[in-house]
Amino acid sequence: MTKQLLLIRHGKSEWGNAHLADFDRPLNPRGHRNAPEMAARLAYKQFIPELIVSSPALRAITTARHFSQVWKIPAEQIREEASVYEADTKALLKVVNHFDNKYNKIALFGHNPGFTDFANYLTDAGIYNIPTCGAVLIEFMTDDWQEASHSTGSLVLFDYPKSQDTD
């Protein structure tokens, strides 16, 4: 059996209000457009997760909700994980290693630079940057999330909104 981890960076966020805390920044119109489009692309490629886990930051959880709607997963089933916000590789690895093994496909929504660093740590993919609303699908040849570690994953997919730019 294999485990598949989909890392999704939140959609493009709004920088217009200087008074908002970083945690509370919403998606901008492009972020709201890109999220359902990327979710549909992944569904078309037969990737629909059994579990969605998200940073509780507004832009991440909103992105996760857009994906859950396209994937027909009730938004109430999204699990918020506070430690994903501003997480580095070590913190993200701890989250992944604690996933329940009953799930084989998990989508994790969060932030850069942590997600790009984490994708490269798991796969040696050499991804320079995961753009906003970008998705990285990593596969592990194991039944146990605790075995996910440095260079144990294979990069299956790296996609982002402008890879098929229609703007």
N, C-alpha and C positions, 0 to 999 in steps of 0.2 A: 504493500500500500504506500501511497505517497501523500505528502501534505503539501498544500498550495497556499502561499501567503501572497495576498495582493496588497501592495502598499500604494495608497492613493494620497497624493498631496492635495490639500484643500484647494478649492477654486480661487480665482482672482478676487482679492479683497479690496474693500473700499478704504481709501486713505484720506478722504475728504474732511473727516471730523477729527481735529487735533486733540479734542477733549476726551475721546474714547480711549479706554485702556486697550492695549494690544489684544487681550483676551476677548474683548467685546466687539472687535472689528467685524462687520458683516461682509457678505459677498457683494461685489459690484455687479452690474447687469451682465457683463461677460461671464463672471463666475456662475451666475444663475443659468446662463445659456449652455456653458461648457459641461456642467456636471451631468445633466440628463443625456447629453450627446455622448459623453464618454461611457456612461453606464450602459447605453444602448449598444455601443461598439463592443463592450465586453460581453454583453448578453449574446450578441450576434456570434461572438467567438466561443460561445458555450461556457463562459465563466459567470456563474452566479454563486455567491458564497453561501455557506450554511450559517455563518455568523458574521455580523458587522460590529466592529469595535472602533470607537472614535475618541479622539481628543474632545474634551467638552468645550473648547474654544468655539465661539459662535460660527466662525467661517468654516471650521472643520465639521462640526455637527450638522450644519446646514447642507454642506456638500454631501455628507453621508445620507441625509434625509432625501436629497434629490436622487441619489443612487438607489436607495431602498425603494423609492416609489417606482422607478423603472423596473427594478428587479422583483417587484411585487412582494416585498418583505415589509411587514408592518413597522412603522417608525418606532413604535414602543419597544421593539425587539433590539434596537441598536443599543449596544452596551457602551456606556461612557467610561473611559479610563483616564483619570486625571493625570497619571504619570506620563501619558503620551505628549502632553503639552510641554513644549520646550525640552523634549527628551533628546538625550544623546544616544549613541549606539548601545552603551551599557544598559541604560534604562529601557530602551526598546527591546533589547534581547531578553531582559527580565520579563517583560510583558508577554512576548512570544513564547518563551520557555514555560510560562504558567498557563498557556491555553489548554483547555480541556481536550484530551485526545479523541473524544467522540466527534469532534469537528475536523474534517479533512480539508475544507476550503474556507479560509477566513480572509475578510477584507479589513484592513486597518487604515483608518483615516487620520492624517496628522500633518506634520510641518517639516519644512526645511530649516536649517541645513541637516537636521537629524535624519530625515528619510533618505536623502541621497547618500549620506555616509553609511547608513545602515544597509541599504541595498548593495553598496560596494563591499561592505564588510562580509555580508552573507554570500555574495556571488563572485567577487573579483571582476565585476562587469566593467568597471572603469567608466561609470556614468558620471559625466561632468556636473549635471544639474537635472533634477526632476522638475520640470516646469509646473506651474499651477495647474491643478486638475490632471496632472500626469499620473500614470499608473505603471507599476512595475510588478510583474507576476513572477514569483520565485517558487520553484518546486524543490522539495526535499525528499530524498529516497529513504523515508523512514516512517514509522507509525507513531513516533513520539516527538511532540513539539520540543521536549527538553534537549533533543539531539540537534536542534537548529543552532548553528554556531558559525564561527569564521570559516568561510569558503565551503560550507556544506550544502549550499543551495545552488541551483542552476537557474540562470535567467531564461524565462520562457517568453516574456513579452515586455517591451518597453514602449508605451504609447502615450501620446499627449495631444491636446486639442489641435495644435498647429502642425502636427505631423501630416494631416490631411487638410490643410488650410483652405477654407472656402470663404474667408472674410474678404 
